């Protein structure tokens, strides 16, 4: 297992761990994001009163690798930069369950892109 976050060619930062990984997406100005800048996307966000991306601090995702190749990996996304928190948990021996519990404790930062089901109850891991 490598240590520390590594920047991908796409600009995300990832930290690999046993059975899961943490991914950080830095802030993207709306005018530079073709999806967010699309007129339909802008209108939907205004109508719904939500902004799926936290453009000021990015997003940090805790991603569990599914037990079976045909299953979808659950993602637990927080609005903001939580790399130090997750890195500290992993460095202290934290496993996927501890990272998921940390995600639960940060519910005020939960992203609309999160999978809100307990992966241990749905047998995704």
PyMOL commands that set and color helices and strands:
alter all, ss='L'
color gray80, all
select helices_A, chain A and resi 30-32+34-37+39-48+83-91+96-105+107-109
alter helices_A, ss='H'
color red, helices_A
select strands_A, chain A and resi 6-7+13-17+20-25+59-64+75-79
alter strands_A, ss='S'
color yellow, strands_A
deselect
rebuild
show_as cartoon
